[in-house]
């Protein structure tokens, strides 16, 4: 085995889907082959209408240990949600 | 079961008190039903066991294409041929999903392929049996894929996220495989006496190997306690085998076929079937590499790999050249 084919992450947007969803990964020598293989492997049963492939090496992921510092600040800002504010019924729908 | 005899290092799971804090936190997450993801800390034994189990499962999907592929050119109607092609294509896909799930644990697919081809890694014992008639294709779909589903449905809840998600995808497609197999059996059993005899013969040859797919009996399988504590394995081998027998015997009866087991009998007390003793000597011979087709299957895989080397390298060289051209054009 001289050189390993790179790993690609595959994202598919479903028939009525609003956004691309990660569906899995595969190995392919280049982007074009990655798309061809993704079509065969991940859309055999009407799963989607659009495919993105990204080299796995180009993805940076947050680490599980950072969960606290990354996401906690948003939890403490309850006023970001519309339900935080009481509007009198007389005012009507808002 | 597509992964057989996967051993964990520990003979018995450690108690929470015996674990260091990191391991304990890990076990508590598993006990709480929280999925483990690739970037999370995990004990080395958990990682190794999963790599073995998932890769063995992946290898089984790949080698499993051979016995059925054997009948593609000889399928009796164009419709049956198209269905069989679609099924074998699914199996290649299942292998791919599973290799990718294994790769999130820090091994590469090429390493795993190397382990298969060198004989270091195992695959399911069932694929070392030959497909001698068209009815075998029906029996494989009905029994072999049926046994696989029995094992994979609970694995959808396994503690390792990527494996459980791969199983969810696989199970949907596996259901197509089982139904198409049973459909072949139904057609044969409603057909001529010769066709029905062919179906009976296939059941006779595939019944016991299918029961062996669930692995050794619980008394023999000393390493499964750790896998169960880690929720890599959710039911014992004998539990799943019993479930399979209970579900499959009425299906055979519907076909008007006889299960080749004189000791098979309904047991009212346990609400399940009692069945005869499995030939464990045969099972261990097949696992060791001495089944009817072990050598042939491996030879076919090795040949495909070696003969395809120039093509894989060619694609890579072409990709590199294209990438360089794009770089030069951009510069």
Contacts between the chains, C-beta under 8 A, distances in Angstrom:
chain1	res1	chain2	res2	distance
A	1	B	110	5.4
A	1	B	114	7.3
A	1	B	309	8.0
A	2	B	313	5.6
A	2	B	316	7.4
A	3	B	313	7.8
A	3	B	316	5.5
A	4	B	108	6.1
A	4	B	109	7.9
A	4	B	110	5.0
A	5	B	312	7.4
A	5	B	315	7.8
A	5	B	316	6.6
A	7	B	100	7.8
A	7	B	103	6.9
A	24	B	96	7.9
A	24	B	97	5.9
A	24	B	100	5.8
A	24	B	166	7.8
A	24	B	169	7.8
A	25	B	100	4.5
A	25	B	103	7.6
A	26	B	96	6.0
A	26	B	100	6.7
A	27	B	109	6.0
A	29	B	312	8.0
A	29	B	315	4.2
A	29	B	316	4.9
A	29	B	318	7.1
A	29	B	319	4.0
A	30	B	315	7.8
A	30	B	318	7.6
A	30	B	319	3.8
A	30	B	322	6.5
A	30	B	323	7.4
A	33	B	315	6.9
A	33	B	319	7.7
A	40	B	89	7.5
A	40	B	93	7.7
A	41	B	92	8.0
A	41	B	93	4.8
A	41	B	96	5.7
A	41	B	97	7.9
A	44	B	86	7.9
A	44	B	89	7.3
A	44	B	90	7.4
A	44	B	93	7.2
A	61	B	39	6.6
A	63	B	39	5.8
A	64	B	37	6.8
A	64	B	39	5.4
A	64	B	40	5.2
